[in-house]
Amino acid sequence: MSNIIKIITVTFFAAFAFKIATPFALASNLSFTETFIGLALGGTIGVLVSFFGGEYIIERWFTKPITTTSKKRKVFTKTNRFIVQVLKSHGLLGLAIITPPLLSVPVGSIIAARFNVRYFKNTRYVLSYLLGGVIAWALVLSSLTYTLPYLKSLF
């Protein structure tokens, strides 16, 4: 398999989850630069598509009148509580930091889009945090992917 196909595959996986893309890049024997480019490009594409798609859906969904009269009880899972805790304590910066490694890129982007539609109304501000978080995590994960095997061989 040529390196371009491997980079495209890493990019595709990174658009959804860095947890899948990083081990695949390591198993594919890509260089640090190729891994970083694949992770950063895929994460950026995932953020942009999910953010604007989520924003569009949220704006359409919340402008419709509610026709049901029965009130459904909200279900709070451990993940929901964790996300709410991060948003309350650290805000958008905290969400941008936890999105690539812990949440998937689309989930974090849609939560940020909801946050943007409801509170900020400043797409540039929200996107800069999300994209900064994705690029920072791409750099960190690419670095760890290629330094850990070296450190392991020392011991």
Secondary structure, DSSP 8 states (H G I E B T S, - for coil): --HHHHHHHHHHHHHH-HHHHHHHHHHTT--HHHHHHHHHHHHHHHHHHHHHHHHHHHHHHHHS-----S-------HHHHHHHHHHHHHHHHHHHHHTTTTS-HHHHHHHHHHHIIIII--HHHHHHHHHHHHHHHHHHHHHHHHHHHHHHHH-
